[in-house]
Amino acid sequence: MQTLQSKLCQLRNWQHKTLLKAASDAEMDVRKLAKIEARYPVEGYVDPTRLAYERIAKAYGMREEVFTAILAYHFGRGMREHSFMPPLPEVAHQHFKIGNFCVLDCETTGKDPHAEETEIVEIAILDEDGLPLLDTFIRPTRAIPGDVMELHGITDEMVASAPTFSDIYPQIVAAIEGKTVIVYNADYDIYLLDNLINRNKLEMPRFDQYCLMRAYANYLKRPGKYGNYAWIKLSEACELQGVILTDAHRAMGDTMATFSLLKTLANK
């Protein structure tokens, strides 16, 4: 069965939709089904929204928690928090119990993942045991802006002889195909990855995704802009959980910190 990610990508390609628009349409399908179930409930009370999620998740051939995580945490910015979502330590524990996941981080040339000038200049991917699957610079098609260079410390000279995105694409596919890709701020990295694949006329691999930043915001429940909760920077999340973050704002450093944060939460 296709993953939701690949299905949404196909919707975008077939119907000329952006990934966000396709996801928004999927969200509306969920809400419509929820209203139908609310009007015509089955015998015995069942949360109509949950029932809708279960049915759509089954149609996509996905686990319900993966489907709801993608829609509610990655795509559905306006969706309400669902009380049936498992707590983060339980979800983290299940990731390690089930396996078949990887952790990804990218360093880039800009802040907007949708902008044409934003490209990946470094990518790192760890497997479910925390071992490197990929750690490489990527040569962009334009110069790295000075303010971005100051943030991650990657210069034009450092990437001058690096492979291009198209060159490294087969290794990215090999690392993430068929897995759950865990990212601290998937809204950025996965959107950018999707956009670069399309810019280079390549095919989006099939995978599920999980945004640890959204999940951690829901877990900590600090008042802020995300629903009722604030975004927590990776550095602060690591500090709060006693995780050591070294080489911040570099792909491998942030990927290792994300993996360690997930492991720490799973052990709770």
C-alpha positions, 0 to 999 in steps of 0.5 A: 500500500502507498504511504500517505506521503507518496499518496499526497505527492501523487495528488500534487503531481496529478492535480497540480496541487502543492503538498500542503494543499493536497494535505489540506484536502485530506484533512477536509475528508477527515472532518467530513467523515467526522460530521457524518459519524456524528450524525449517524453514530454506530451502536455504542459511542465511538469518537466520530473523529477518531473513527474517521481517522481509523477508516482513512488510515486503514484505506492508506494502509497505515497505522492510525498514530502515524496517519494522525501524526502526519496530519495533525502535527505535520500538515494540519496546523489548525487541527485540534489536539486529539485526546487519543494521541499516545503520549510522546514517551510511548510513541518514542518507545514504539519507534524503537520497539518496531524499528524501521525508522531513521533520523534526518537533518539538513543544513540549507541556504535559506529559511523558506523551504518553498523558496527557489533559492533555498537548497540543501548544503549538508544532510545527515541520516542515522538509522534506528541504532543511531549509526550513520547512513549518510553524512555529506555536503551537497553543492548548491546551484548558488552562493550561500548567503552570508547570514545563513553561513554565519548560522551553520558555518558552512562556506562556499569553499566547503561545498565547492567539490561536493556532489550535487543534490541529483548526485546524492539523491540515490543515497537519500532514497536508499536511506529513507525508502519505506521507513518512518523519517523522524525530523526535528521540524519536519515542516522545514526539512521534508518540504524542502526535500520534496521541493528539491526532488520535484525541481530536479524532476526526480521521484519522491520515495515512499516513507512515513514521517514524524515531526519530533518538534511538534510532538515535543511541543504537545508533550511539554505543553508550554503556552505559545503559538502552536495551538496552545503550545510553544515551539521548543528549540532543539537545543532547549529540548535537549537541555531539558531532557539532559541530552548533550548537543554538540556541533549545533546547526550542523547536520550530523550534530543535530541528527545525533541530538534528535536521536538521543532526545528520542531515545531519552524520551523512549526510556521514560 
